């Protein structure tokens, strides 16, 4: 009887192909929308974290505990002792690190001799910095530092700073700041490059360590070491790998503070959890609409097949068999719609994960704060979304079919056979 019920259910679903198609399309759109929406959200999360890694926090950062406690003040008296040996220890503790670069952040004031603006500046090693951060790769005008290690009184500024102070290539910029010896100094620098990443950088002015030590004192310390590593396949693996690396390096450098990118993205990751709940509510609403369609489809099937139900009862089918028959029809509808939804979602995610979406064309002229608006957003594959979509589609179909199935089971064979 079980095989017969499945055969009859499949035949009825095929016979009523129009109702089947409409219901399956609704479910396909609902589940496909959920899968794509979740993949795009994951892509946005990845883009935001990647942006932090490429421009500000790096994949992993090493500083002294005293510096971390007062990092907003960018103090110059809490440098890393023996930064070269520390960098070697980092590479030894986690060989997957591809590069390590020193940085020293300091606060200053930039002036074009008419207007002035506070700036967060970074003393860098241009050669190694370009291997960890992407600031050099986003120089829109001019060039990056061509002869690292030589004092030339040259700076690279952000596009925002250049716009605010009306700076161009070759412009003179007066920079003042407190030195490593706790006195104030001012000097003139030439703008050789303007970098534009489409978002706020960790600093908005960069200079070679050679210039920085002339400007801020030979005793200028290295206040942080930033590391890069190969990009992981997905965001969760990226965060997990960085956390494991931080633990291993922290054990090798107990006197320093090692922080993975996840530490700098805590607030954003908490927001990500809220977005995930919102995406689930969207698919829930869509699938509830699909469930109503399934109920309607099976109810119409019940009313159009009253005589058939009577014949089946006359041939010995019990009310439970009738109920199972219509429940199976609902399950078949749900399975068809769910599989179509998975196919639709997979196709769109495959396209978005390879071609991506150009953010400049989507958000042209909009200020989204720290979210980059000139990159490309790629969707990320989330296998759990496919599993949830399939399970939810089938479960909702099963629940939606139970009520009309019970109604069909309550029909008496004599009444059903008299029905015209």
HELIX and SHEET records of a PDB file:
HELIX    1   1 UNK A    2  UNK A   15  1                                  14    
HELIX    2   2 UNK A   17  UNK A   55  1                                  39    
HELIX    3   3 UNK A   65  UNK A   69  1                                   5    
HELIX    4   4 UNK A   71  UNK A   73  5                                   3    
HELIX    5   5 UNK A   83  UNK A   93  1                                  11    
HELIX    6   6 UNK A  126  UNK A  132  1                                   7    
HELIX    7   7 UNK A  136  UNK A  138  5                                   3    
HELIX    8   8 UNK A  159  UNK A  165  1                                   7    
HELIX    9   9 UNK A  209  UNK A  216  1                                   8    
HELIX   10  10 UNK A  235  UNK A  252  1                                  18    
HELIX   11  11 UNK A  261  UNK A  264  1                                   4    
HELIX   12  12 UNK A  266  UNK A  304  1                                  39    
HELIX   13  13 UNK A  306  UNK A  314  1                                   9    
HELIX   14  14 UNK A  319  UNK A  354  1                                  36    
HELIX   15  15 UNK A  359  UNK A  362  1                                   4    
HELIX   16  16 UNK A  383  UNK A  409  1                                  27    
HELIX   17  17 UNK A  413  UNK A  418  1                                   6    
SHEET    1   A 9 UNK A 139  UNK A 142  0                                        
SHEET    2   A 9 UNK A 184  UNK A 195 -1                                        
SHEET    3   A 9 UNK A 154  UNK A 158  1                                        
SHEET    4   A 9 UNK A 205  UNK A 208 -1                                        
SHEET    5   A 9 UNK A 116  UNK A 124  1                                        
SHEET    6   A 9 UNK A  97  UNK A 111 -1                                        
SHEET    7   A 9 UNK A 224  UNK A 229 -1                                        
SHEET    8   A 9 UNK A  60  UNK A  64 -1                                        
SHEET    9   A 9 UNK A 256  UNK A 260 -1                                        
SHEET    1   B 7 UNK A 139  UNK A 142  0                                        
SHEET    2   B 7 UNK A 184  UNK A 195 -1                                        
SHEET    3   B 7 UNK A 154  UNK A 158  1                                        
SHEET    4   B 7 UNK A 205  UNK A 208 -1                                        
SHEET    5   B 7 UNK A 116  UNK A 124  1                                        
SHEET    6   B 7 UNK A  97  UNK A 111 -1                                        
SHEET    7   B 7 UNK A 172  UNK A 178 -1                                        
SHEET    1   C 2 UNK A 357  UNK A 358  0                                        
SHEET    2   C 2 UNK A 376  UNK A 377 -1                                        
END                                                                             
